[in-house]
Amino acid sequence: MLTKLLEVLSGEQLPKPTRGRMRIHSLENVDKALQFLKEQRVHLENVGSHDIVDGNHRLTLGLIWTIILRFQIQVIKIETEDNRETRSAKDLLLWYSK
C-alpha cells in the first residue's frame, strides 16, 4: 500500500513489490519505499521498515504526514494580492501552528 501511495503522489514508478505475505516480504517492500524516499531527499527520522510492519502507529502516521508534506503541500504556492510575496502552503501551516 505504501508503494502504491508513493507512486500516485510522486508520479514515478517504484520497484515492483515482492509477492508474499510473510514478514520478510513486508519488510522488503517497506524498505523499497523508504529507499525511494531517501532518493527523493525526504528526511526520515528514526523510521525503519520494522516500525511500519510492526504497526507502530506514531511512526506510521509521522511517515504519512512527511509524505503528504513532501508530495502534496510543498508544491502549493500562494501569491499575495499585490504579487509582492509568494508563500508555500507549508509556510502557512507552520505559521498557523505557532
N, CA, C and O atoms as a CHARMM CRD file, in Angstrom:
* protein
*
  392
    1    1 MET  N      0.82400  -1.19500   0.00000 PROA 1      0.00000
    2    1 MET  CA     0.00000   0.00000   0.00000 PROA 1      0.00000
    3    1 MET  C      0.87200   1.26600   0.00000 PROA 1      0.00000
    4    1 MET  O      0.55800   2.24400  -0.67800 PROA 1      0.00000
    5    2 LEU  N      1.95200   1.23300   0.75600 PROA 2      0.00000
    6    2 LEU  CA     2.84800   2.38400   0.82300 PROA 2      0.00000
    7    2 LEU  C      3.47700   2.65800  -0.53500 PROA 2      0.00000
    8    2 LEU  O      3.60600   3.81200  -0.94500 PROA 2      0.00000
    9    3 THR  N      3.86500   1.60800  -1.22600 PROA 3      0.00000
   10    3 THR  CA     4.45400   1.75900  -2.55400 PROA 3      0.00000
   11    3 THR  C      3.45400   2.37500  -3.51900 PROA 3      0.00000
   12    3 THR  O      3.81000   3.25900  -4.29800 PROA 3      0.00000
   13    4 LYS  N      2.21900   1.92200  -3.47700 PROA 4      0.00000
   14    4 LYS  CA     1.17900   2.46900  -4.35600 PROA 4      0.00000
   15    4 LYS  C      0.92500   3.93700  -4.04500 PROA 4      0.00000
   16    4 LYS  O      0.76300   4.74600  -4.95900 PROA 4      0.00000
   17    5 LEU  N      0.88800   4.28800  -2.76000 PROA 5      0.00000
   18    5 LEU  CA     0.69100   5.68400  -2.36500 PROA 5      0.00000
   19    5 LEU  C      1.79700   6.56100  -2.91900 PROA 5      0.00000
   20    5 LEU  O      1.53200   7.63100  -3.46800 PROA 5      0.00000
   21    6 LEU  N      3.03200   6.11100  -2.77700 PROA 6      0.00000
   22    6 LEU  CA     4.16600   6.89200  -3.28000 PROA 6      0.00000
   23    6 LEU  C      4.13600   7.01900  -4.79300 PROA 6      0.00000
   24    6 LEU  O      4.48800   8.07100  -5.32600 PROA 6      0.00000
   25    7 GLU  N      3.72700   5.97800  -5.49300 PROA 7      0.00000
   26    7 GLU  CA     3.64600   6.05100  -6.95000 PROA 7      0.00000
   27    7 GLU  C      2.60700   7.07000  -7.38700 PROA 7      0.00000
   28    7 GLU  O      2.84400   7.83900  -8.31800 PROA 7      0.00000
   29    8 VAL  N      1.45800   7.08300  -6.72200 PROA 8      0.00000
   30    8 VAL  CA     0.39300   8.02300  -7.08200 PROA 8      0.00000
   31    8 VAL  C      0.81200   9.45800  -6.78800 PROA 8      0.00000
   32    8 VAL  O      0.62500  10.34100  -7.62400 PROA 8      0.00000
   33    9 LEU  N      1.37300   9.69700  -5.61500 PROA 9      0.00000
   34    9 LEU  CA     1.71500  11.06300  -5.21600 PROA 9      0.00000
   35    9 LEU  C      2.92400  11.61200  -5.96300 PROA 9      0.00000
   36    9 LEU  O      2.96900  12.79900  -6.28500 PROA 9      0.00000
   37   10 SER  N      3.90800  10.74900  -6.24000 PROA 10     0.00000
   38   10 SER  CA     5.12400  11.22700  -6.88900 PROA 10     0.00000
   39   10 SER  C      5.03700  11.18200  -8.40500 PROA 10     0.00000
   40   10 SER  O      5.76100  11.90600  -9.08900 PROA 10     0.00000
   41   11 GLY  N      4.16400  10.34300  -8.93500 PROA 11     0.00000
   42   11 GLY  CA     4.06800  10.19000 -10.37500 PROA 11     0.00000
   43   11 GLY  C      5.21000   9.37500 -10.96200 PROA 11     0.00000
   44   11 GLY  O      5.39700   9.36300 -12.17900 PROA 11     0.00000
   45   12 GLU  N      5.97200   8.69900 -10.12100 PROA 12     0.00000
   46   12 GLU  CA     7.09500   7.89200 -10.57100 PROA 12     0.00000
   47   12 GLU  C      6.80900   6.41800 -10.32200 PROA 12     0.00000
   48   12 GLU  O      6.00000   6.05600  -9.46900 PROA 12     0.00000
   49   13 GLN  N      7.49000   5.58800 -11.08400 PROA 13     0.00000
   50   13 GLN  CA     7.35500   4.14000 -10.94300 PROA 13     0.00000
   51   13 GLN  C      8.37000   3.62700  -9.92800 PROA 13     0.00000
   52   13 GLN  O      9.56700   3.87900 -10.07100 PROA 13     0.00000
   53   14 LEU  N      7.91700   2.92300  -8.92400 PROA 14     0.00000
   54   14 LEU  CA     8.79000   2.32100  -7.92300 PROA 14     0.00000
   55   14 LEU  C      9.04100   0.86400  -8.28500 PROA 14     0.00000
   56   14 LEU  O      8.30800   0.29400  -9.09300 PROA 14     0.00000
   57   15 PRO  N     10.07200   0.25100  -7.69700 PROA 15     0.00000
   58   15 PRO  CA    10.31300  -1.16900  -7.96100 PROA 15     0.00000
   59   15 PRO  C      9.08400  -2.00100  -7.61000 PROA 15     0.00000
   60   15 PRO  O      8.35700  -1.69900  -6.66300 PROA 15     0.00000
   61   16 LYS  N      8.87400  -3.03300  -8.38000 PROA 16     0.00000
   62   16 LYS  CA     7.70900  -3.89300  -8.17600 PROA 16     0.00000
   63   16 LYS  C      7.77200  -4.54500  -6.79300 PROA 16     0.00000
   64   16 LYS  O      8.81700  -5.06800  -6.40500 PROA 16     0.00000
   65   17 PRO  N      6.66800  -4.52100  -6.04900 PROA 17     0.00000
   66   17 PRO  CA     6.67600  -5.12900  -4.70600 PROA 17     0.00000
   67   17 PRO  C      6.91100  -6.63900  -4.77500 PROA 17     0.00000
   68   17 PRO  O      6.52700  -7.30300  -5.73700 PROA 17     0.00000
   69   18 THR  N      7.54100  -7.14900  -3.74600 PROA 18     0.00000
   70   18 THR  CA     7.75900  -8.58400  -3.61700 PROA 18     0.00000
   71   18 THR  C      6.43700  -9.24200  -3.23300 PROA 18     0.00000
   72   18 THR  O      5.73300  -8.78000  -2.33600 PROA 18     0.00000
   73   19 ARG  N      6.12000 -10.31700  -3.92300 PROA 19     0.00000
   74   19 ARG  CA     4.88100 -11.03300  -3.61900 PROA 19     0.00000
   75   19 ARG  C      5.08900 -11.92000  -2.40300 PROA 19     0.00000
   76   19 ARG  O      6.17200 -12.46800  -2.19700 PROA 19     0.00000
   77   20 GLY  N      4.07600 -12.05200  -1.62800 PROA 20     0.00000
   78   20 GLY  CA     4.13000 -12.91000  -0.44600 PROA 20     0.00000
   79   20 GLY  C      3.54400 -12.20400   0.75400 PROA 20     0.00000
   80   20 GLY  O      3.43800 -10.97800   0.78400 PROA 20     0.00000
   81   21 ARG  N      3.16800 -12.99200   1.73800 PROA 21     0.00000
   82   21 ARG  CA     2.53900 -12.43100   2.93100 PROA 21     0.00000
   83   21 ARG  C      3.38200 -12.60700   4.19300 PROA 21     0.00000
   84   21 ARG  O      2.94900 -12.25700   5.29100 PROA 21     0.00000
   85   22 MET  N      4.56400 -13.14200   4.03100 PROA 22     0.00000
   86   22 MET  CA     5.42100 -13.32900   5.19800 PROA 22     0.00000
   87   22 MET  C      6.03000 -11.99500   5.62600 PROA 22     0.00000
   88   22 MET  O      6.09200 -11.04200   4.84900 PROA 22     0.00000
   89   23 ARG  N      6.47000 -11.95300   6.86800 PROA 23     0.00000
   90   23 ARG  CA     7.06000 -10.73300   7.42700 PROA 23     0.00000
   91   23 ARG  C      8.23600 -10.23900   6.58600 PROA 23     0.00000
   92   23 ARG  O      8.37100  -9.03500   6.36600 PROA 23     0.00000
   93   24 ILE  N      9.07200 -11.13500   6.12100 PROA 24     0.00000
   94   24 ILE  CA    10.24400 -10.74100   5.34200 PROA 24     0.00000
   95   24 ILE  C      9.84000 -10.04100   4.04600 PROA 24     0.00000
   96   24 ILE  O     10.53100  -9.12700   3.59600 PROA 24     0.00000
   97   25 HSD  N      8.72900 -10.46000   3.44600 PROA 25     0.00000
   98   25 HSD  CA     8.24200  -9.80700   2.22900 PROA 25     0.00000
   99   25 HSD  C      7.76000  -8.39300   2.54100 PROA 25     0.00000
  100   25 HSD  O      8.03000  -7.45800   1.78800 PROA 25     0.00000
  101   26 SER  N      7.05300  -8.24500   3.64600 PROA 26     0.00000
  102   26 SER  CA     6.57300  -6.92200   4.05200 PROA 26     0.00000
  103   26 SER  C      7.74100  -5.99000   4.34900 PROA 26     0.00000
  104   26 SER  O      7.73600  -4.83000   3.93700 PROA 26     0.00000
  105   27 LEU  N      8.74100  -6.50000   5.06400 PROA 27     0.00000
  106   27 LEU  CA     9.91900  -5.68300   5.38600 PROA 27     0.00000
  107   27 LEU  C     10.63600  -5.24200   4.11800 PROA 27     0.00000
  108   27 LEU  O     11.06500  -4.09300   4.00700 PROA 27     0.00000
  109   28 GLU  N     10.76500  -6.15700   3.16300 PROA 28     0.00000
  110   28 GLU  CA    11.44200  -5.82800   1.91000 PROA 28     0.00000
  111   28 GLU  C     10.68300  -4.75000   1.13000 PROA 28     0.00000
  112   28 GLU  O     11.29500  -3.84400   0.56300 PROA 28     0.00000
  113   29 ASN  N      9.36200  -4.85000   1.10200 PROA 29     0.00000
  114   29 ASN  CA     8.56100  -3.86300   0.36900 PROA 29     0.00000
  115   29 ASN  C      8.61000  -2.48700   1.02400 PROA 29     0.00000
  116   29 ASN  O      8.70200  -1.47600   0.32800 PROA 29     0.00000
  117   30 VAL  N      8.55200  -2.44000   2.33600 PROA 30     0.00000
  118   30 VAL  CA     8.65000  -1.15800   3.03300 PROA 30     0.00000
  119   30 VAL  C     10.04800  -0.57400   2.84900 PROA 30     0.00000
  120   30 VAL  O     10.19700   0.64000   2.71300 PROA 30     0.00000
  121   31 ASP  N     11.07000  -1.42400   2.84400 PROA 31     0.00000
  122   31 ASP  CA    12.43900  -0.95400   2.59200 PROA 31     0.00000
  123   31 ASP  C     12.54500  -0.29600   1.21500 PROA 31     0.00000
  124   31 ASP  O     13.22800   0.71700   1.06300 PROA 31     0.00000
  125   32 LYS  N     11.87900  -0.86300   0.22000 PROA 32     0.00000
  126   32 LYS  CA    11.89200  -0.27200  -1.12400 PROA 32     0.00000
  127   32 LYS  C     11.27400   1.12600  -1.10400 PROA 32     0.00000
  128   32 LYS  O     11.78900   2.05100  -1.73300 PROA 32     0.00000
  129   33 ALA  N     10.17300   1.26900  -0.38000 PROA 33     0.00000
  130   33 ALA  CA     9.51100   2.57100  -0.28400 PROA 33     0.00000
  131   33 ALA  C     10.39300   3.57700   0.45700 PROA 33     0.00000
  132   33 ALA  O     10.51300   4.72600   0.03300 PROA 33     0.00000
  133   34 LEU  N     11.00500   3.15300   1.55300 PROA 34     0.00000
  134   34 LEU  CA    11.86800   4.05600   2.31700 PROA 34     0.00000
  135   34 LEU  C     13.11100   4.44900   1.52000 PROA 34     0.00000
  136   34 LEU  O     13.58300   5.58100   1.62200 PROA 34     0.00000
  137   35 GLN  N     13.63400   3.52600   0.73500 PROA 35     0.00000
  138   35 GLN  CA    14.78700   3.83700  -0.11600 PROA 35     0.00000
  139   35 GLN  C     14.40800   4.88300  -1.16200 PROA 35     0.00000
  140   35 GLN  O     15.19100   5.78900  -1.44600 PROA 35     0.00000
  141   36 PHE  N     13.21100   4.76100  -1.73500 PROA 36     0.00000
  142   36 PHE  CA    12.73200   5.74900  -2.69900 PROA 36     0.00000
  143   36 PHE  C     12.64500   7.12600  -2.04700 PROA 36     0.00000
  144   36 PHE  O     13.03300   8.12700  -2.64800 PROA 36     0.00000
  145   37 LEU  N     12.13200   7.17400  -0.81500 PROA 37     0.00000
  146   37 LEU  CA    12.03000   8.45200  -0.10800 PROA 37     0.00000
  147   37 LEU  C     13.41100   9.05000   0.14600 PROA 37     0.00000
  148   37 LEU  O     13.58500  10.26400   0.03400 PROA 37     0.00000
  149   38 LYS  N     14.38300   8.22800   0.48100 PROA 38     0.00000
  150   38 LYS  CA    15.74800   8.72900   0.67600 PROA 38     0.00000
  151   38 LYS  C     16.31400   9.28400  -0.61800 PROA 38     0.00000
  152   38 LYS  O     16.99900  10.30700  -0.61000 PROA 38     0.00000
  153   39 GLU  N     16.03200   8.61200  -1.74000 PROA 39     0.00000
  154   39 GLU  CA    16.49200   9.10200  -3.03900 PROA 39     0.00000
  155   39 GLU  C     15.84700  10.43800  -3.39900 PROA 39     0.00000
  156   39 GLU  O     16.44200  11.25000  -4.10800 PROA 39     0.00000
  157   40 GLN  N     14.63400  10.66000  -2.91000 PROA 40     0.00000
  158   40 GLN  CA    13.92000  11.91900  -3.14200 PROA 40     0.00000
  159   40 GLN  C     14.31000  12.98600  -2.13000 PROA 40     0.00000
  160   40 GLN  O     13.73200  14.07200  -2.11500 PROA 40     0.00000
  161   41 ARG  N     15.28100  12.68200  -1.29200 PROA 41     0.00000
  162   41 ARG  CA    15.77300  13.58300  -0.24500 PROA 41     0.00000
  163   41 ARG  C     14.69300  13.96300   0.76800 PROA 41     0.00000
  164   41 ARG  O     14.62400  15.10500   1.22200 PROA 41     0.00000
  165   42 VAL  N     13.86000  12.99400   1.11100 PROA 42     0.00000
  166   42 VAL  CA    12.85800  13.18100   2.15600 PROA 42     0.00000
  167   42 VAL  C     13.50400  12.76300   3.46600 PROA 42     0.00000
  168   42 VAL  O     13.96800  11.63200   3.60700 PROA 42     0.00000
  169   43 HSD  N     13.53000  13.68200   4.42300 PROA 43     0.00000
  170   43 HSD  CA    14.18900  13.42000   5.69900 PROA 43     0.00000
  171   43 HSD  C     13.30800  12.52700   6.56100 PROA 43     0.00000
  172   43 HSD  O     12.18400  12.89300   6.90600 PROA 43     0.00000
  173   44 LEU  N     13.82500  11.36000   6.90200 PROA 44     0.00000
  174   44 LEU  CA    13.11800  10.42500   7.77400 PROA 44     0.00000
  175   44 LEU  C     13.92600  10.26900   9.05800 PROA 44     0.00000
  176   44 LEU  O     15.11000   9.93400   9.02000 PROA 44     0.00000
  177   45 GLU  N     13.29400  10.50800  10.16400 PROA 45     0.00000
  178   45 GLU  CA    13.97100  10.45000  11.45500 PROA 45     0.00000
  179   45 GLU  C     13.50300   9.21100  12.21000 PROA 45     0.00000
  180   45 GLU  O     12.33300   9.09700  12.57600 PROA 45     0.00000
  181   46 ASN  N     14.42700   8.29000  12.43800 PROA 46     0.00000
  182   46 ASN  CA    14.15900   7.09800  13.25600 PROA 46     0.00000
  183   46 ASN  C     12.98800   6.25400  12.76500 PROA 46     0.00000
  184   46 ASN  O     12.23100   5.72800  13.58000 PROA 46     0.00000
  185   47 VAL  N     12.82400   6.11600  11.46800 PROA 47     0.00000
  186   47 VAL  CA    11.77500   5.27000  10.91700 PROA 47     0.00000
  187   47 VAL  C     12.44000   4.14500  10.14700 PROA 47     0.00000
  188   47 VAL  O     13.20100   4.37800   9.20900 PROA 47     0.00000
  189   48 GLY  N     12.14400   2.93200  10.55500 PROA 48     0.00000
  190   48 GLY  CA    12.66000   1.76400   9.86300 PROA 48     0.00000
  191   48 GLY  C     11.51600   0.91200   9.36900 PROA 48     0.00000
  192   48 GLY  O     10.37200   1.08300   9.78900 PROA 48     0.00000
  193   49 SER  N     11.82700   0.00500   8.48500 PROA 49     0.00000
  194   49 SER  CA    10.77500  -0.84400   7.92400 PROA 49     0.00000
  195   49 SER  C     10.10500  -1.68200   9.00900 PROA 49     0.00000
  196   49 SER  O      8.90300  -1.93700   8.93800 PROA 49     0.00000
  197   50 HSD  N     10.86400  -2.10900  10.00400 PROA 50     0.00000
  198   50 HSD  CA    10.28300  -2.91400  11.08200 PROA 50     0.00000
  199   50 HSD  C      9.25100  -2.12000  11.89000 PROA 50     0.00000
  200   50 HSD  O      8.28800  -2.69800  12.39400 PROA 50     0.00000
  201   51 ASP  N      9.44400  -0.80600  12.01800 PROA 51     0.00000
  202   51 ASP  CA     8.47000   0.02200  12.73700 PROA 51     0.00000
  203   51 ASP  C      7.12200   0.03300  12.02100 PROA 51     0.00000
  204   51 ASP  O      6.07000  -0.05400  12.65500 PROA 51     0.00000
  205   52 ILE  N      7.16600   0.13800  10.71300 PROA 52     0.00000
  206   52 ILE  CA     5.93400   0.19800   9.92800 PROA 52     0.00000
  207   52 ILE  C      5.26100  -1.16900   9.91000 PROA 52     0.00000
  208   52 ILE  O      4.05200  -1.27000  10.11600 PROA 52     0.00000
  209   53 VAL  N      6.04000  -2.22000   9.66500 PROA 53     0.00000
  210   53 VAL  CA     5.48400  -3.57500   9.59100 PROA 53     0.00000
  211   53 VAL  C      4.91900  -4.01100  10.94300 PROA 53     0.00000
  212   53 VAL  O      3.90200  -4.70300  10.99700 PROA 53     0.00000
  213   54 ASP  N      5.57200  -3.61200  12.02400 PROA 54     0.00000
  214   54 ASP  CA     5.09400  -3.98300  13.35800 PROA 54     0.00000
  215   54 ASP  C      3.90400  -3.15300  13.81200 PROA 54     0.00000
  216   54 ASP  O      3.31800  -3.44000  14.85600 PROA 54     0.00000
  217   55 GLY  N      3.54100  -2.14000  13.05600 PROA 55     0.00000
  218   55 GLY  CA     2.33700  -1.36900  13.36700 PROA 55     0.00000
  219   55 GLY  C      2.53600  -0.26000  14.38200 PROA 55     0.00000
  220   55 GLY  O      1.61600   0.04200  15.14300 PROA 55     0.00000
  221   56 ASN  N      3.70000   0.35000  14.41800 PROA 56     0.00000
  222   56 ASN  CA     3.92300   1.48500  15.30700 PROA 56     0.00000
  223   56 ASN  C      3.12400   2.67100  14.76100 PROA 56     0.00000
  224   56 ASN  O      3.50900   3.30600  13.77900 PROA 56     0.00000
  225   57 HSD  N      2.00300   2.94900  15.42700 PROA 57     0.00000
  226   57 HSD  CA     1.07300   3.96500  14.92700 PROA 57     0.00000
  227   57 HSD  C      1.70300   5.34700  14.84100 PROA 57     0.00000
  228   57 HSD  O      1.49500   6.06800  13.86500 PROA 57     0.00000
  229   58 ARG  N      2.45100   5.70800  15.83200 PROA 58     0.00000
  230   58 ARG  CA     3.03800   7.04800  15.86900 PROA 58     0.00000
  231   58 ARG  C      4.02300   7.26700  14.70500 PROA 58     0.00000
  232   58 ARG  O      3.97000   8.29400  14.02800 PROA 58     0.00000
  233   59 LEU  N      4.91000   6.30600  14.48300 PROA 59     0.00000
  234   59 LEU  CA     5.88300   6.44000  13.39800 PROA 59     0.00000
  235   59 LEU  C      5.22800   6.31200  12.02600 PROA 59     0.00000
  236   59 LEU  O      5.63600   6.97200  11.07000 PROA 59     0.00000
  237   60 THR  N      4.21300   5.46000  11.93800 PROA 60     0.00000
  238   60 THR  CA     3.49800   5.30300  10.66500 PROA 60     0.00000
  239   60 THR  C      2.77300   6.58800  10.29300 PROA 60     0.00000
  240   60 THR  O      2.83900   7.02600   9.14500 PROA 60     0.00000
  241   61 LEU  N      2.08600   7.19300  11.24400 PROA 61     0.00000
  242   61 LEU  CA     1.39500   8.46000  10.97600 PROA 61     0.00000
  243   61 LEU  C      2.39500   9.57200  10.67300 PROA 61     0.00000
  244   61 LEU  O      2.14000  10.41900   9.81700 PROA 61     0.00000
  245   62 GLY  N      3.52600   9.57500  11.36500 PROA 62     0.00000
  246   62 GLY  CA     4.56600  10.55400  11.07700 PROA 62     0.00000
  247   62 GLY  C      5.12100  10.40100   9.67000 PROA 62     0.00000
  248   62 GLY  O      5.38500  11.39000   8.98700 PROA 62     0.00000
  249   63 LEU  N      5.29600   9.16200   9.24300 PROA 63     0.00000
  250   63 LEU  CA     5.77300   8.90200   7.88200 PROA 63     0.00000
  251   63 LEU  C      4.75100   9.37200   6.85000 PROA 63     0.00000
  252   63 LEU  O      5.11600   9.99400   5.85300 PROA 63     0.00000
  253   64 ILE  N      3.49300   9.08200   7.08300 PROA 64     0.00000
  254   64 ILE  CA     2.45200   9.51900   6.14400 PROA 64     0.00000
  255   64 ILE  C      2.37500  11.03800   6.09600 PROA 64     0.00000
  256   64 ILE  O      2.21000  11.60800   5.01800 PROA 64     0.00000
  257   65 TRP  N      2.49000  11.70200   7.23400 PROA 65     0.00000
  258   65 TRP  CA     2.47000  13.16500   7.25800 PROA 65     0.00000
  259   65 TRP  C      3.66800  13.74000   6.49800 PROA 65     0.00000
  260   65 TRP  O      3.53200  14.72500   5.77300 PROA 65     0.00000
  261   66 THR  N      4.82500  13.13000   6.66400 PROA 66     0.00000
  262   66 THR  CA     6.01500  13.56800   5.93300 PROA 66     0.00000
  263   66 THR  C      5.81600  13.41700   4.43500 PROA 66     0.00000
  264   66 THR  O      6.21400  14.28900   3.66200 PROA 66     0.00000
  265   67 ILE  N      5.20600  12.32000   4.02300 PROA 67     0.00000
  266   67 ILE  CA     4.93000  12.09100   2.60000 PROA 67     0.00000
  267   67 ILE  C      3.95300  13.13500   2.07300 PROA 67     0.00000
  268   67 ILE  O      4.14100  13.66100   0.97600 PROA 67     0.00000
  269   68 ILE  N      2.91900  13.43700   2.84000 PROA 68     0.00000
  270   68 ILE  CA     1.94700  14.45600   2.43100 PROA 68     0.00000
  271   68 ILE  C      2.62700  15.81300   2.29200 PROA 68     0.00000
  272   68 ILE  O      2.40800  16.52100   1.30900 PROA 68     0.00000
  273   69 LEU  N      3.44800  16.17600   3.27000 PROA 69     0.00000
  274   69 LEU  CA     4.16100  17.45600   3.19600 PROA 69     0.00000
  275   69 LEU  C      5.03700  17.53200   1.95600 PROA 69     0.00000
  276   69 LEU  O      5.06700  18.55900   1.27800 PROA 69     0.00000
  277   70 ARG  N      5.74300  16.46200   1.65600 PROA 70     0.00000
  278   70 ARG  CA     6.70400  16.47600   0.55500 PROA 70     0.00000
  279   70 ARG  C      6.04300  16.47400  -0.81500 PROA 70     0.00000
  280   70 ARG  O      6.45500  17.21900  -1.70500 PROA 70     0.00000
  281   71 PHE  N      5.02500  15.64600  -0.99000 PROA 71     0.00000
  282   71 PHE  CA     4.47600  15.45600  -2.32000 PROA 71     0.00000
  283   71 PHE  C      3.18200  16.21400  -2.58800 PROA 71     0.00000
  284   71 PHE  O      2.76400  16.30300  -3.74300 PROA 71     0.00000
  285   72 GLN  N      2.54100  16.75600  -1.57600 PROA 72     0.00000
  286   72 GLN  CA     1.29600  17.47400  -1.78600 PROA 72     0.00000
  287   72 GLN  C      1.38400  18.94000  -1.38000 PROA 72     0.00000
  288   72 GLN  O      1.10000  19.81800  -2.19400 PROA 72     0.00000
  289   73 ILE  N      1.76400  19.21600  -0.16600 PROA 73     0.00000
  290   73 ILE  CA     1.71400  20.57100   0.37000 PROA 73     0.00000
  291   73 ILE  C      2.87900  21.41700  -0.10800 PROA 73     0.00000
  292   73 ILE  O      2.71100  22.61400  -0.33800 PROA 73     0.00000
  293   74 GLN  N      4.05200  20.82700  -0.26300 PROA 74     0.00000
  294   74 GLN  CA     5.23700  21.59300  -0.63500 PROA 74     0.00000
  295   74 GLN  C      5.09300  22.21500  -2.02400 PROA 74     0.00000
  296   74 GLN  O      5.71800  23.23900  -2.29900 PROA 74     0.00000
  297   75 VAL  N      4.29700  21.63200  -2.89000 PROA 75     0.00000
  298   75 VAL  CA     4.18800  22.13200  -4.26000 PROA 75     0.00000
  299   75 VAL  C      3.14200  23.23200  -4.41900 PROA 75     0.00000
  300   75 VAL  O      3.05800  23.83800  -5.48700 PROA 75     0.00000
  301   76 ILE  N      2.34600  23.50600  -3.39100 PROA 76     0.00000
  302   76 ILE  CA     1.32200  24.54500  -3.46200 PROA 76     0.00000
  303   76 ILE  C      1.96300  25.90100  -3.18900 PROA 76     0.00000
  304   76 ILE  O      2.63200  26.07900  -2.17200 PROA 76     0.00000
  305   77 LYS  N      1.76200  26.84700  -4.08400 PROA 77     0.00000
  306   77 LYS  CA     2.28400  28.20200  -3.91100 PROA 77     0.00000
  307   77 LYS  C      1.10900  29.17700  -3.85700 PROA 77     0.00000
  308   77 LYS  O      0.15500  29.04900  -4.62400 PROA 77     0.00000
  309   78 ILE  N      1.18000  30.13700  -2.96300 PROA 78     0.00000
  310   78 ILE  CA     0.12500  31.12900  -2.79300 PROA 78     0.00000
  311   78 ILE  C      0.73200  32.50900  -2.96000 PROA 78     0.00000
  312   78 ILE  O      1.68800  32.85200  -2.26500 PROA 78     0.00000
  313   79 GLU  N      0.18800  33.31000  -3.87500 PROA 79     0.00000
  314   79 GLU  CA     0.67300  34.66700  -4.09500 PROA 79     0.00000
  315   79 GLU  C     -0.24900  35.65300  -3.38300 PROA 79     0.00000
  316   79 GLU  O     -1.46200  35.45000  -3.32600 PROA 79     0.00000
  317   80 THR  N      0.33000  36.71100  -2.84600 PROA 80     0.00000
  318   80 THR  CA    -0.47800  37.73800  -2.19300 PROA 80     0.00000
  319   80 THR  C     -1.16600  38.58700  -3.26000 PROA 80     0.00000
  320   80 THR  O     -0.84400  38.50000  -4.44500 PROA 80     0.00000
  321   81 GLU  N     -2.10500  39.39800  -2.82500 PROA 81     0.00000
  322   81 GLU  CA    -2.90300  40.20200  -3.76200 PROA 81     0.00000
  323   81 GLU  C     -2.04800  41.16800  -4.57100 PROA 81     0.00000
  324   81 GLU  O     -2.31400  41.39200  -5.75100 PROA 81     0.00000
  325   82 ASP  N     -1.03500  41.73600  -3.95400 PROA 82     0.00000
  326   82 ASP  CA    -0.20200  42.70500  -4.66800 PROA 82     0.00000
  327   82 ASP  C      0.97100  42.04000  -5.40300 PROA 82     0.00000
  328   82 ASP  O      1.83800  42.73200  -5.93800 PROA 82     0.00000
  329   83 ASN  N      1.00000  40.69000  -5.43100 PROA 83     0.00000
  330   83 ASN  CA     2.01800  39.90800  -6.14500 PROA 83     0.00000
  331   83 ASN  C      3.45300  40.20300  -5.69700 PROA 83     0.00000
  332   83 ASN  O      4.40000  39.96000  -6.44500 PROA 83     0.00000
  333   84 ARG  N      3.61300  40.72200  -4.48900 PROA 84     0.00000
  334   84 ARG  CA     4.95400  41.00800  -3.98800 PROA 84     0.00000
  335   84 ARG  C      5.56600  39.81800  -3.26700 PROA 84     0.00000
  336   84 ARG  O      6.78800  39.72200  -3.15100 PROA 84     0.00000
  337   85 GLU  N      4.74600  38.93100  -2.79100 PROA 85     0.00000
  338   85 GLU  CA     5.26200  37.85200  -1.96300 PROA 85     0.00000
  339   85 GLU  C      4.58400  36.53600  -2.33500 PROA 85     0.00000
  340   85 GLU  O      3.38200  36.48800  -2.59200 PROA 85     0.00000
  341   86 THR  N      5.36700  35.49300  -2.35700 PROA 86     0.00000
  342   86 THR  CA     4.84400  34.14900  -2.60600 PROA 86     0.00000
  343   86 THR  C      5.15200  33.28600  -1.39300 PROA 86     0.00000
  344   86 THR  O      6.28800  33.23900  -0.92100 PROA 86     0.00000
  345   87 ARG  N      4.14800  32.62000  -0.90600 PROA 87     0.00000
  346   87 ARG  CA     4.31600  31.73300   0.24500 PROA 87     0.00000
  347   87 ARG  C      3.88900  30.32900  -0.14700 PROA 87     0.00000
  348   87 ARG  O      2.99300  30.13900  -0.97000 PROA 87     0.00000
  349   88 SER  N      4.54000  29.36500   0.44900 PROA 88     0.00000
  350   88 SER  CA     4.12200  27.98800   0.22600 PROA 88     0.00000
  351   88 SER  C      3.07500  27.62700   1.27000 PROA 88     0.00000
  352   88 SER  O      2.97300  28.26500   2.31700 PROA 88     0.00000
  353   89 ALA  N      2.31600  26.61500   0.97200 PROA 89     0.00000
  354   89 ALA  CA     1.30900  26.15500   1.92500 PROA 89     0.00000
  355   89 ALA  C      1.98000  25.65200   3.20400 PROA 89     0.00000
  356   89 ALA  O      1.39900  25.74600   4.28500 PROA 89     0.00000
  357   90 LYS  N      3.19000  25.12100   3.08600 PROA 90     0.00000
  358   90 LYS  CA     3.92200  24.65700   4.26600 PROA 90     0.00000
  359   90 LYS  C      4.23100  25.82800   5.19400 PROA 90     0.00000
  360   90 LYS  O      4.12400  25.69000   6.41300 PROA 90     0.00000
  361   91 ASP  N      4.61100  26.98100   4.63700 PROA 91     0.00000
  362   91 ASP  CA     4.86500  28.16900   5.45600 PROA 91     0.00000
  363   91 ASP  C      3.61400  28.57100   6.22300 PROA 91     0.00000
  364   91 ASP  O      3.68100  28.92200   7.40100 PROA 91     0.00000
  365   92 LEU  N      2.47700  28.51700   5.54700 PROA 92     0.00000
  366   92 LEU  CA     1.21900  28.88200   6.19800 PROA 92     0.00000
  367   92 LEU  C      0.84700  27.90100   7.28600 PROA 92     0.00000
  368   92 LEU  O      0.33700  28.30800   8.33000 PROA 92     0.00000
  369   93 LEU  N      1.08700  26.62100   7.07200 PROA 93     0.00000
  370   93 LEU  CA     0.81800  25.63100   8.11000 PROA 93     0.00000
  371   93 LEU  C      1.71000  25.86100   9.32400 PROA 93     0.00000
  372   93 LEU  O      1.24600  25.76600  10.46000 PROA 93     0.00000
  373   94 LEU  N      2.98800  26.16200   9.09600 PROA 94     0.00000
  374   94 LEU  CA     3.88900  26.42000  10.21000 PROA 94     0.00000
  375   94 LEU  C      3.49600  27.68800  10.95300 PROA 94     0.00000
  376   94 LEU  O      3.58500  27.74300  12.17900 PROA 94     0.00000
  377   95 TRP  N      3.06100  28.71000  10.21700 PROA 95     0.00000
  378   95 TRP  CA     2.61800  29.94500  10.85600 PROA 95     0.00000
  379   95 TRP  C      1.37500  29.68500  11.70300 PROA 95     0.00000
  380   95 TRP  O      1.26200  30.18500  12.82200 PROA 95     0.00000
  381   96 TYR  N      0.45600  28.91000  11.17000 PROA 96     0.00000
  382   96 TYR  CA    -0.80200  28.63800  11.87300 PROA 96     0.00000
  383   96 TYR  C     -0.56800  27.84900  13.15100 PROA 96     0.00000
  384   96 TYR  O     -1.30200  28.02500  14.12300 PROA 96     0.00000
  385   97 SER  N      0.43500  26.98700  13.16900 PROA 97     0.00000
  386   97 SER  CA     0.66600  26.13100  14.33700 PROA 97     0.00000
  387   97 SER  C      1.35800  26.86800  15.47600 PROA 97     0.00000
  388   97 SER  O      1.43900  26.33800  16.58400 PROA 97     0.00000
  389   98 LYS  N      1.86200  28.08400  15.23200 PROA 98     0.00000
  390   98 LYS  CA     2.58100  28.82500  16.29100 PROA 98     0.00000
  391   98 LYS  C      1.66200  29.43900  17.28700 PROA 98     0.00000
  392   98 LYS  O      2.11700  30.08800  18.22900 PROA 98     0.00000
